[in-house]
Amino acid sequence: MTPSERRAGLGLASVFALRMLGMFLILPVFAVAAQQLPGGDNYTLIGIAFGAYGLTQAVFQIPFGVASDRYGRKPVIVFGLLLFAAGCLVAAQAEDLYWMIAGRILQGAGAISAAVTALAADLTRDEHRTKVMAMIGSSIGLVFAGSLVLAPLMYAAVGLHGIFLLTGILSLAAIAVVAWVVPAAPARPAVPEARNLRVLLDPQLLRLNVGIFSLHLMQMAMFMVIPAALKQAAALPLAEHWKVYLPAVLLSFAFMVPAVIRAERHGKIKPVFIGAIGLLLATEVGFIFGRDHGWVLAGLILSFFVAFNILEATLPSLVSRIAPAGQRGLALGVYNTTQAIGLFVGGGVGGWLLQHFGGDAVFSACAVLAAAWLWLARGLVPPPSRRQAAA
């Protein structure tokens, strides 16, 4: 990669990391901590609060993506980070679950993922794009790993409200990175509005959109169950769950990096992609039968993060390469909208299934969804690499 591409990758990875650190600090403790708020005896309501962030993400990702195509990536990203910080402030002051839901909804209104990934695509060449997406994904993974250690400690020190306040401060720091570290985006070609419908209905992009919806639905639903399973199967209190999460996330990179390199250098992006979905399916089935055994549960968590990290790197890269250059913001807006819907549905449905049918029902539903995704993904036609196109 060129120095400019490396700077773009590192800068945008930092933006994602700063924004996501606060989100991930919430993930391991929210389902337990929210029970201390008024209304916390209702798992369905907790699940809605957990996933409410995804509701407004779903509403605003496409408008933010289109706006970034029209008005520029950086102004849209800065505006979204300001909205996100405002939502953090509301959640930090929440006195019951309803105000918490309001704060999470406002957080989600800062829907910058499409604009950030579109900017990453603008600033990198096709043959290096999956590497940059992997850099972004790896930074998110490292932040996630760190948050698993920090979350219980911070929760004990400042509580859930303090974590939300820190999240807002970190999002403001991300604005400085956008302004002074990330290179300016190149000029984008003008695209007729009539071509937008073609992007929305493209069958290859639809397959990828269904995929990201499924992946994040499963993630949110699973984390309604996994914290309690670790407490029961591994006899680990909440403050020590990082002893499982941290090694799992770090080890997953050792499997993810060779997979991404194979996908890029050897033109094997579809086999790697399909294999990761298959691993995800096997993991969900494993949770049904093995979540009551500590070491088995730890291995399954590792397996999930391996599949998750590979898919998080390959999915946006494929979207950005299939979509026309002048409509990447729109295509990635649709992609991130379906991702956000998955976050919202995963939290709500996961909480509902857990309350009415138990943890096995959550994993069974995730396994069925993974199997459907695997069947759909078989028809994916990946774009040719530059080397293949030249040949």
C-alpha positions as CSV (number, residue, x, y, z in Angstrom):
1,M,0.0,0.0,0.0
2,T,1.1,3.6,-0.6
3,P,1.7,5.9,2.4
4,S,-1.6,7.7,1.7
5,E,-3.4,4.4,1.8
6,R,-1.8,3.3,5.0
7,R,-2.6,6.7,6.6
8,A,-6.2,6.4,5.4
9,G,-6.5,2.9,6.8
10,L,-5.0,3.7,10.2
11,G,-6.9,7.0,10.5
12,L,-10.3,5.5,9.7
13,A,-9.5,2.5,11.8
14,S,-8.9,4.9,14.7
15,V,-12.3,6.6,14.0
16,F,-14.1,3.3,14.2
17,A,-12.1,2.3,17.3
18,L,-12.8,5.4,19.2
19,R,-16.5,5.3,18.4
20,M,-16.8,1.6,19.0
21,L,-14.8,1.4,22.3
22,G,-17.7,2.9,24.2
23,M,-20.2,0.7,22.4
24,F,-18.2,-2.4,23.3
25,L,-17.7,-1.4,26.9
26,I,-21.5,-1.6,27.2
27,L,-21.8,-5.0,25.4
28,P,-20.5,-7.4,28.2
29,V,-22.3,-5.6,31.1
30,F,-25.5,-4.1,29.7
31,A,-27.8,-7.1,30.0
32,V,-26.9,-7.5,33.7
33,A,-26.5,-3.8,34.6
34,A,-29.8,-2.8,33.0
35,Q,-31.6,-5.0,35.5
36,Q,-30.8,-2.4,38.2
37,L,-32.8,0.3,36.4
38,P,-36.6,0.7,36.9
39,G,-38.2,-1.7,34.4
40,G,-35.2,-3.9,34.5
41,D,-37.3,-7.0,35.4
42,N,-38.5,-7.2,31.8
43,Y,-36.0,-9.0,29.5
44,T,-37.8,-7.9,26.4
45,L,-37.5,-4.3,27.4
46,I,-33.8,-4.8,28.1
47,G,-33.4,-6.4,24.7
48,I,-35.1,-3.4,23.1
49,A,-32.8,-1.0,24.9
50,F,-29.8,-3.1,23.9
51,G,-30.8,-3.1,20.3
52,A,-32.5,0.3,20.0
53,Y,-29.2,1.8,18.8
54,G,-29.8,-0.2,15.6
55,L,-33.3,1.2,15.0
56,T,-32.2,4.7,14.1
57,Q,-29.0,3.4,12.5
58,A,-31.4,1.6,10.1
59,V,-33.3,4.8,9.4
60,F,-30.3,7.1,8.9
61,Q,-27.6,4.9,7.2
62,I,-29.0,5.4,3.7
63,P,-29.6,9.2,4.0
64,F,-26.1,9.6,5.5
65,G,-24.6,7.5,2.7
66,V,-26.3,9.5,0.0
67,A,-25.4,12.8,1.7
68,S,-21.8,11.7,1.7
69,D,-22.0,11.0,-2.0
70,R,-23.4,14.5,-2.6
71,Y,-21.8,16.8,0.1
72,G,-18.6,14.9,0.9
73,R,-17.6,12.2,3.4
74,K,-15.9,14.2,6.1
75,P,-18.7,16.7,6.9
76,V,-21.2,13.9,7.2
77,I,-18.9,11.9,9.4
78,V,-18.4,14.9,11.8
79,F,-22.1,15.6,12.0
80,G,-22.9,12.0,12.8
81,L,-20.3,11.9,15.6
82,L,-21.8,14.9,17.2
83,L,-25.3,13.2,17.2
84,F,-23.7,10.1,18.6
85,A,-22.1,12.1,21.5
86,A,-25.5,13.8,22.2
87,G,-27.1,10.3,22.6
88,C,-24.4,9.2,24.9
89,L,-25.2,12.2,27.2
90,V,-28.9,11.3,27.3
91,A,-28.0,7.7,28.1
92,A,-25.6,8.8,30.8
93,Q,-28.4,10.8,32.5
94,A,-31.1,8.1,32.1
95,E,-33.0,7.2,35.3
96,D,-35.0,4.3,33.8
97,L,-35.1,2.0,30.8
98,Y,-37.3,4.3,28.8
99,W,-34.8,7.1,28.9
100,M,-32.0,4.6,28.2
101,I,-33.9,3.6,25.1
102,A,-34.2,7.2,24.1
103,G,-30.4,7.7,24.5
104,R,-29.7,4.6,22.5
105,I,-32.0,5.8,19.7
106,L,-30.2,9.2,19.6
107,Q,-26.8,7.4,19.5
108,G,-28.0,5.4,16.5
109,A,-28.9,8.6,14.7
110,G,-25.2,9.3,14.2
111,A,-25.1,6.7,11.4
112,I,-21.6,7.2,10.0
113,S,-20.6,3.7,9.1
114,A,-21.6,4.0,5.4
115,A,-19.7,7.3,5.0
116,V,-16.6,6.0,6.8
117,T,-16.4,2.8,4.7
118,A,-17.2,4.7,1.5
119,L,-14.3,7.1,2.4
120,A,-12.0,4.0,3.0
121,A,-13.0,2.7,-0.5
122,D,-12.4,6.1,-2.1
123,L,-8.9,6.3,-0.7
124,T,-7.7,2.8,-1.5
125,R,-7.3,0.7,-4.7
126,D,-9.3,-2.4,-5.3
127,E,-6.4,-4.8,-4.7
128,H,-5.8,-3.3,-1.2
129,R,-9.4,-2.7,-0.1
130,T,-9.9,-5.9,1.8
131,K,-6.6,-5.2,3.7
132,V,-7.9,-1.8,4.7
133,M,-11.3,-3.2,5.7
134,A,-9.3,-5.9,7.7
135,M,-7.3,-3.1,9.4
136,I,-10.6,-1.4,10.4
137,G,-12.0,-4.8,11.5
138,S,-8.9,-5.6,13.4
139,S,-8.9,-2.3,15.2
140,I,-12.5,-2.9,16.2
141,G,-11.6,-6.4,17.3
142,L,-8.7,-5.1,19.4
143,V,-10.9,-2.4,21.0
144,F,-13.5,-5.1,21.7
145,A,-10.9,-7.3,23.3
146,G,-9.7,-4.4,25.5
147,S,-13.3,-3.4,26.4
148,L,-13.9,-6.9,27.7
149,V,-11.1,-6.3,30.3
150,L,-12.1,-2.7,31.0
151,A,-15.9,-3.0,31.0
152,P,-16.3,-4.8,34.4
153,L,-13.7,-2.6,36.0
154,M,-15.3,0.6,34.7
155,Y,-18.7,-0.6,35.6
156,A,-17.6,-1.2,39.2
157,A,-15.9,2.2,39.2
158,V,-18.3,4.6,37.4
159,G,-21.4,2.5,36.6
160,L,-23.3,2.2,33.4
161,H,-23.9,6.0,33.3
162,G,-20.2,6.7,33.5
163,I,-19.5,4.3,30.6
164,F,-21.9,6.2,28.4
165,L,-20.3,9.5,29.3
166,L,-16.9,8.2,28.4
167,T,-18.3,7.0,25.1
168,G,-19.4,10.5,24.2
169,I,-16.0,11.9,25.0
170,L,-14.3,9.3,22.7
171,S,-16.7,10.2,19.9
172,L,-15.6,13.8,20.1
173,A,-11.9,12.7,20.0
174,A,-12.8,10.8,16.7
175,I,-13.8,14.1,15.2
176,A,-10.2,15.4,15.6
177,V,-8.9,12.3,13.8
178,V,-11.2,12.9,10.9
179,A,-10.2,16.5,10.6
180,W,-6.4,16.2,11.0
181,V,-5.3,12.6,10.3
182,V,-7.5,11.1,7.5
183,P,-6.6,12.3,4.0
184,A,-9.1,14.3,1.9
185,A,-11.3,12.2,-0.3
186,P,-10.8,12.4,-4.1
187,A,-13.4,14.0,-6.4
188,R,-16.3,11.5,-7.2
189,P,-18.0,11.2,-10.5
190,A,-21.6,12.5,-10.7
191,V,-24.2,9.7,-11.0
192,P,-27.7,10.1,-12.4
193,E,-30.4,9.6,-9.8
194,A,-32.1,7.0,-12.0
195,R,-29.2,4.6,-11.4
196,N,-29.9,4.5,-7.7
197,L,-32.7,1.9,-8.1
198,R,-30.3,-0.4,-9.9
199,V,-27.9,-0.4,-7.0
200,L,-30.8,-1.1,-4.5
201,L,-32.0,-4.1,-6.5
202,D,-28.6,-5.5,-7.5
203,P,-28.8,-9.3,-6.7
204,Q,-25.2,-9.5,-5.6
205,L,-25.5,-6.6,-3.2
206,L,-28.8,-8.0,-1.9
207,R,-27.0,-11.2,-0.9
208,L,-24.3,-9.2,1.0
209,N,-27.0,-7.1,2.7
210,V,-28.8,-10.2,3.9
211,G,-25.5,-11.5,5.1
212,I,-24.6,-8.5,7.3
213,F,-28.2,-8.4,8.7
214,S,-27.9,-12.1,9.7
215,L,-24.4,-11.7,11.2
216,H,-25.3,-8.8,13.5
217,L,-28.7,-10.3,14.4
218,M,-26.8,-13.4,15.6
219,Q,-24.2,-11.3,17.5
220,M,-26.8,-9.4,19.5
221,A,-29.0,-12.3,20.2
222,M,-26.1,-14.5,21.4
223,F,-24.9,-11.8,23.8
224,M,-28.3,-11.9,25.5
225,V,-27.3,-15.5,26.5
226,I,-23.5,-15.8,26.6
227,P,-22.8,-13.7,29.8
228,A,-25.2,-15.9,31.9
229,A,-23.8,-19.1,30.3
230,L,-20.3,-18.1,31.3
231,K,-21.5,-17.4,34.9
232,Q,-23.1,-20.8,35.0
233,A,-20.9,-23.1,33.0
234,A,-17.5,-21.6,33.8
235,A,-18.4,-20.3,37.3
236,L,-17.0,-16.9,36.2
237,P,-18.5,-13.7,37.8
238,L,-19.2,-10.9,35.4
239,A,-15.9,-9.1,36.3
240,E,-13.9,-12.1,35.1
241,H,-15.5,-12.8,31.7
242,W,-12.6,-11.0,30.0
243,K,-10.5,-14.1,30.8
244,V,-12.5,-15.9,28.1
245,Y,-13.3,-13.0,25.7
246,L,-9.8,-11.5,25.5
247,P,-7.9,-14.7,24.5
248,A,-10.7,-15.6,22.1
249,V,-10.6,-12.3,20.3
250,L,-6.8,-12.1,20.1
251,L,-6.5,-15.7,18.9
252,S,-9.2,-15.1,16.3
253,F,-6.8,-12.7,14.6
254,A,-4.3,-15.5,14.1
255,F,-6.9,-17.2,11.9
256,M,-8.4,-14.2,10.3
257,V,-5.2,-12.6,8.9
258,P,-4.2,-15.7,6.8
259,A,-7.7,-16.1,5.5
260,V,-7.8,-12.4,4.4
261,I,-4.4,-12.8,2.7
262,R,-5.5,-15.9,0.9
263,A,-8.7,-14.2,-0.2
264,E,-6.8,-11.2,-1.6
265,R,-3.6,-12.6,-3.1
266,H,-4.9,-15.9,-4.5
267,G,-8.4,-14.8,-5.7
268,K,-10.1,-17.1,-3.1
269,I,-12.5,-14.5,-1.6
270,K,-15.6,-16.6,-2.3
271,P,-14.3,-19.9,-0.7
272,V,-13.0,-18.0,2.3
273,F,-16.4,-16.2,2.6
274,I,-18.4,-19.4,2.3
275,G,-16.1,-21.2,4.7
276,A,-16.6,-18.5,7.3
277,I,-20.4,-18.8,7.1
278,G,-20.1,-22.6,7.4
279,L,-18.0,-22.1,10.5
280,L,-20.6,-19.7,11.9
281,L,-23.3,-22.3,11.4
282,A,-21.3,-25.0,13.1
283,T,-20.6,-22.7,16.0
284,E,-24.3,-21.9,16.5
285,V,-25.1,-25.7,16.5
286,G,-22.2,-26.2,19.0
287,F,-23.7,-23.6,21.4
288,I,-26.9,-25.6,21.5
289,F,-25.2,-28.7,22.8
290,G,-22.0,-27.4,24.5
291,R,-22.8,-24.2,26.3
292,D,-23.2,-26.0,29.6
293,H,-19.5,-27.0,29.6
294,G,-16.9,-24.3,30.4
295,W,-14.0,-25.2,28.1
296,V,-16.4,-26.1,25.2
297,L,-18.1,-22.8,25.6
298,A,-14.8,-21.0,25.5
299,G,-13.8,-22.8,22.3
300,L,-17.2,-21.9,20.7
301,I,-16.7,-18.3,21.6
302,L,-13.3,-18.4,19.8
303,S,-14.9,-20.1,16.8
304,F,-17.5,-17.4,16.6
305,F,-15.0,-14.6,16.6
306,V,-12.9,-16.2,13.9
307,A,-15.9,-16.4,11.6
308,F,-17.2,-13.0,12.6
309,N,-13.8,-11.2,12.0
310,I,-13.4,-12.8,8.5
311,L,-16.9,-11.9,7.5
312,E,-16.5,-8.3,8.9
313,A,-13.5,-7.8,6.6
314,T,-14.8,-9.4,3.5
315,L,-18.4,-8.2,3.4
316,P,-17.8,-4.4,3.1
317,S,-14.9,-5.0,0.7
318,L,-17.2,-6.9,-1.6
319,V,-19.9,-4.2,-1.4
320,S,-17.5,-1.4,-2.2
321,R,-16.0,-3.4,-5.2
322,I,-19.4,-4.4,-6.7
323,A,-21.0,-0.9,-6.3
324,P,-20.2,1.8,-8.9
325,A,-17.6,4.4,-7.5
326,G,-20.1,7.3,-7.6
327,Q,-22.7,5.3,-5.6
328,R,-20.6,3.6,-2.9
329,G,-22.2,5.9,-0.3
330,L,-25.6,4.7,-1.3
331,A,-24.6,1.0,-1.5
332,L,-22.8,1.1,1.8
333,G,-25.7,3.0,3.3
334,V,-28.1,0.2,2.4
335,Y,-25.5,-2.3,3.6
336,N,-25.2,-0.5,7.0
337,T,-28.9,-0.1,7.2
338,T,-29.5,-3.8,7.0
339,Q,-26.6,-4.3,9.6
340,A,-28.4,-1.9,11.9
341,I,-31.7,-3.6,11.5
342,G,-29.9,-6.8,12.4
343,L,-28.6,-5.2,15.6
344,F,-32.1,-4.0,16.6
345,V,-33.9,-7.2,15.7
346,G,-31.2,-9.3,17.3
347,G,-31.5,-7.5,20.7
348,G,-35.3,-7.6,20.7
349,V,-35.8,-11.1,19.3
350,G,-33.0,-12.5,21.4
351,G,-34.5,-11.1,24.6
352,W,-38.0,-12.3,23.7
353,L,-36.8,-15.8,22.9
354,L,-34.7,-15.9,26.1
355,Q,-37.7,-14.8,28.2
356,H,-40.2,-17.2,26.7
357,F,-38.3,-20.2,25.5
358,G,-34.8,-20.1,27.0
359,G,-31.2,-19.9,25.7
360,D,-31.4,-23.0,23.5
361,A,-34.1,-21.3,21.4
362,V,-31.8,-18.3,20.8
363,F,-29.0,-20.5,19.4
364,S,-31.4,-22.7,17.4
365,A,-32.9,-19.6,15.7
366,C,-29.3,-18.4,15.0
367,A,-28.4,-21.7,13.5
368,V,-31.4,-21.7,11.2
369,L,-30.5,-18.2,10.0
370,A,-26.9,-19.1,9.4
371,A,-28.0,-22.1,7.3
372,A,-30.3,-19.9,5.2
373,W,-27.4,-17.4,4.7
374,L,-25.1,-20.2,3.7
375,W,-27.6,-21.5,1.0
376,L,-28.1,-17.9,-0.3
377,A,-24.4,-17.1,-0.4
378,R,-23.7,-20.0,-2.8
379,G,-24.9,-17.8,-5.7
380,L,-22.5,-14.9,-5.0
381,V,-20.4,-13.9,-8.0
382,P,-17.4,-12.0,-6.6
383,P,-16.0,-9.1,-8.7
384,P,-12.8,-10.0,-10.6
385,S,-9.5,-8.8,-9.1
386,R,-7.5,-6.2,-11.1
387,R,-5.1,-9.0,-12.1
388,Q,-8.0,-11.2,-13.4
389,A,-9.5,-8.2,-15.2
390,A,-6.2,-7.5,-16.9
391,A,-5.9,-11.1,-18.0
